[in-house]
Amino acid sequence: MPNVPAATQALDVLELLARHVSPLPAAAIARDLGLPRSTTYHLLSALRDRGFVVHLPAERRWGLGVAAFALGSAYTRQEPLRWIAQTALADLVAKTTHNGHFAMLHGADVLYVIEERAPDRPSLVTEVGVRLPAHLTASGLAMLAALPAEQVRALIGARGPLVRRHDAGPRTPTELRRTLGQVRQQGHADEDGYVTPGFASVAAPVLDHAGHPVAAIALTFGTGDVDDAQRATLAAAVRAAAAEVARRIHGRPD
């Protein structure tokens, strides 16, 4: 087999970035891979041009880009995580009779990967393939709350104002940090009217073995259809479903 050092080094860069929950400085990448800085910058520039990495100028760091996500999500669509999530989501929707979603972070957005619609429930904007700002969705808030603060800053930014759809949701990074603190305390996220007036959602993150959020499971319902006690019951059901998906992808026995 011919030796292809540039290809090997590019893959080494991607694997290194994938092992870290936060973007890395170029100097750290060069050090960890034992590469000259000039070679590292050439590799990063080529990967950036193809969308596999992104440069965060303010932080002087590099992270995985959309093209890397596309490869990962293609694998997810075909392999066990999607099948495991589909089964858990279908069970959750059948149990609660509300619409369910399985979503992943896509940069500062949430990408909806699976939708499970309950009988006689209305369709929503959160269909498969739709992207929405993570800070406006319960799924996004659940995943952001499980990330280190520095990674949230890299994704969302340190200054506002934040995008809003219907004059609802956190307006600034400071408000978002407070919201994420509440999410961590209660173990799930919720939103009410952030995405669509008259509809609310609860969500919980699916965590990998290192505690990093790989996805989130959510339920969406009419605001007037669910009282506080019922919402708490739905939140518990979502947390249990997310924990079940995490347990199964880790291969833990029942």
MOQUI-V834989 format. One record per helix or strand of 2 or more residues. SS is the DSSP state (hx for helix, st for strand). FROM is the first residue (numbers start at 1). TO is the last residue. If there is no record, write none. Layout:
SS/FROM/TO
SS/FROM/TO
//
This chain:
hx/5/18
hx/26/33
hx/37/49
st/53/56
st/61/64
hx/66/78
hx/80/96
st/99/106
st/109/116
st/131/133
hx/134/136
hx/138/145
hx/149/156
hx/173/186
st/189/192
st/199/207
st/213/222
hx/223/225
hx/228/249
//
